[in-house]
Amino acid sequence: MKHSRFEKARIIGARALQITMGAPLLIRGKKDMLNVVEIAEIEYRKGIIPINALREA
């Protein structure tokens, strides 16, 4: 399912907050190399973020 730009922003923001609070990274790399938003964007592009957007009909 393709997300709207608003859903994408919400998912990436929520994941960035999780990383900031100490959640483990789902990609290889060091936390010091990128900021948390860039890490969350990479995880989003790879489709491995454990967050879904629920659309109501």
CORLIN-V13437 format. One record per residue. N is the residue number from 1. D_FIRST is the distance of its C-alpha to the first C-alpha in whole Angstrom. Layout:
# CORLIN-V13437
<<N | D_FIRST> <N | D_FIRST>>
This chain:
# CORLIN-V13437
<<1 | 0> <2 | 4> <3 | 6> <4 | 10> <5 | 13> <6 | 14> <7 | 11> <8 | 11> <9 | 15> <10 | 15> <11 | 14> <12 | 16> <13 | 19> <14 | 19> <15 | 18> <16 | 21> <17 | 23> <18 | 23> <19 | 24> <20 | 27> <21 | 28> <22 | 28> <23 | 25> <24 | 25> <25 | 23> <26 | 21> <27 | 22> <28 | 25> <29 | 27> <30 | 30> <31 | 29> <32 | 32> <33 | 30> <34 | 27> <35 | 27> <36 | 24> <37 | 22> <38 | 22> <39 | 21> <40 | 18> <41 | 17> <42 | 18> <43 | 16> <44 | 13> <45 | 13> <46 | 14> <47 | 11> <48 | 14> <49 | 14> <50 | 14> <51 | 13> <52 | 10> <53 | 10> <54 | 11> <55 | 11> <56 | 14> <57 | 15>>
